[in-house]
Amino acid sequence: MMRGKGIAERAGRKERRAVHSCYRCAAMTALLLIAIGLFPHSVVAAENILISQVMYDPADESGGEAIELYNPNDVAVDLSFAVLKSESQEADATLPNGSSIPAEGYYLIADTGWDASKDDLEWPSADYEETLTFYNSDSGVALIIDGTLQDAVGWGTPENIEDGLFEGTPTNESEEGATLKRTPVDMDTDNNAKDFIIDEQPVFHNAQSKEKGEVSISVTATILDNGAEVSIFSLPPDEDDGKEGIQYYPAAGRGRSLLVEAEEDDPDGIEGMQDPNLVFDGKSYEMRNTENLSETAALFSTNLPLPFHQAPGNYIINVSIDGSSAVASVEVMPLVAIDADASALTFRSAIGDRSQVIGDQDMTTPDRPTIQNIGNTRLDISIYGDAFYSEEDILSLDSFSYSFHEDAFVGDLSGVLSEEPTTVPLGLGPGEASFNELSLRFEPLPDDIPGAYSGNIYLYGVTS
């Protein structure tokens, strides 16, 4: 069934207005401290749980609504008696005593009968089910833990949504069967319009989605003339429960390794066993004996390197010894991530003058900003800022320009800073030496008020 609500007039909303000082002067000196924020490195309080995904308009309205939570902390968090508040009810759902969300993991709350009514039967079971009543337009939902508002997301027109059911500006309304998805999952700017996208092919996670478990693959192999055979004993746990097969994510900006273990059986005994050879992406790695399992069987292992710029796609792990081999198929997942060497910049300028910082392609010079692609996909860069405040005024972002091409503040790789993200077609490829300069210019406008202002500029990667 479709759910809707009447549009109600809501009074008492306050507008934030800039307070201008009562004086002007011919020259202006402005001190600006700019913190460049890089995603997905959010810092949150231990109790801060985020709403990561909401499906309020499923194709099957008889039990298909769901809300997914995410815990960005490195410890599990108690969710006992946590409440979901919506336009329809103060307590649309109340979690039972003993509920908890794992560290850097998820918790899925869904309509009663979710397993039978969910739009995609491959989605995981809910951690908790209760009848949910989300409206399809001009509405929102809030998470309340121990009486404290933790997070909220709204969709539609803000004037028609109850206070406390959205943050900043509500996001656009989704189509039937789509979800509102927080991207990246641990980013929280307190502005729904910036934090959420509409996902038309959603995948949900539950509390088990981040649990570690051993994956064991047994492969039949050809028997050698001497009677020896090899099989893949174990691989690291799958890192994406929402997809078939085995998936691994690179580690942003640094290499990681995958522990691969293989068992070799030889009726002639372990004394004359040869070390198996592992081939991955055209490179060979020698495996070493780590444990004798019996008089005729031994366990061999190697740490398979996975650089952060390993191209996404399907790969074959081949373990062999003479004529015997065993294979396993794995998928390297796309990773979108950037880094920068600058964390704070200072500008001083008078009206009619300008101040600028010219970037370079050296990550060791923080006074000359450099960005690096630390993922494995080709990236464009989105850039935006929030308001710059002094004690008496708000500074227009029109005073700032950016360039990703040395000091050329014209063309497709440059522009004027705004509160809405602008995607720059940088096409920054992956690799250990994938750098690009970021230059910034500050030029006060004639109506700007003298003072010291501070604010933030944010950057994030977008797949080209």
Stockholm file with secondary structure:
# STOCKHOLM 1.0

chainA/1-464         MMRGKGIAERAGRKERRAVHSCYRCAAMTALLLIAIGLFPHSVVAAENILISQVMYDPADESGGEAIELYNPNDVAVDLSFAVLKSESQEADATLPNGSSIPAEGYYLIADTGWDASKDDLEWPSADYEETLTFYNSDSGVALIIDGTLQDAVGWGTPENIEDGLFEGTPTNESEEGATLKRTPVDMDTDNNAKDFIIDEQPVFHNAQSKEKGEVSISVTATILDNGAEVSIFSLPPDEDDGKEGIQYYPAAGRGRSLLVEAEEDDPDGIEGMQDPNLVFDGKSYEMRNTENLSETAALFSTNLPLPFHQAPGNYIINVSIDGSSAVASVEVMPLVAIDADASALTFRSAIGDRSQVIGDQDMTTPDRPTIQNIGNTRLDISIYGDAFYSEEDILSLDSFSYSFHEDAFVGDLSGVLSEEPTTVPLGLGPGEASFNELSLRFEPLPDDIPGAYSGNIYLYGVTS
#=GR chainA/1-464 SS CCCCCCCCCCCCCCCCCCCCCSCCCSCCCCCEEEEEEETTCCCCCTTCCEEEEEECSCSCTTTCCEEEEECCSSSCEECTTCEEEESSCTTSEECCTTCEECTTCEEEEECTTHHHHCSCTTSCCCSEECCCCCCSSSEEEEEEETTEEEEEEEESCGGGSCTTSCSSSCBCCCCTTCEEEESSTTCCCSCHHHHEEEESSCCCCCTTTTCCCCBCCCCCCCCCTTSCEEEEEEBCCCSCTTSSSCEECCCTTSCEEEEEEEEEECTTCSTTCCCCEEEETTEEEECEEEEECSSSEEEEEEEEEECTTCCSEEEEEEEEETTEEEEEEEEECCCCCEEESCSEEEECCCTTCCEEECCCSCTTCTTSCEEEECSSSCEEEEEEECCEECSSCEECGGGEEEESSTTCCSSTTEEECCSSCEEEEEEECCSTTCEEECEEEECCCTTCCCSCEEEEEEEEEEEC
#=GC SS_cons         CCCCCCCCCCCCCCCCCCCCCSCCCSCCCCCEEEEEEETTCCCCCTTCCEEEEEECSCSCTTTCCEEEEECCSSSCEECTTCEEEESSCTTSEECCTTCEECTTCEEEEECTTHHHHCSCTTSCCCSEECCCCCCSSSEEEEEEETTEEEEEEEESCGGGSCTTSCSSSCBCCCCTTCEEEESSTTCCCSCHHHHEEEESSCCCCCTTTTCCCCBCCCCCCCCCTTSCEEEEEEBCCCSCTTSSSCEECCCTTSCEEEEEEEEEECTTCSTTCCCCEEEETTEEEECEEEEECSSSEEEEEEEEEECTTCCSEEEEEEEEETTEEEEEEEEECCCCCEEESCSEEEECCCTTCCEEECCCSCTTCTTSCEEEECSSSCEEEEEEECCEECSSCEECGGGEEEESSTTCCSSTTEEECCSSCEEEEEEECCSTTCEEECEEEECCCTTCCCSCEEEEEEEEEEEC
//
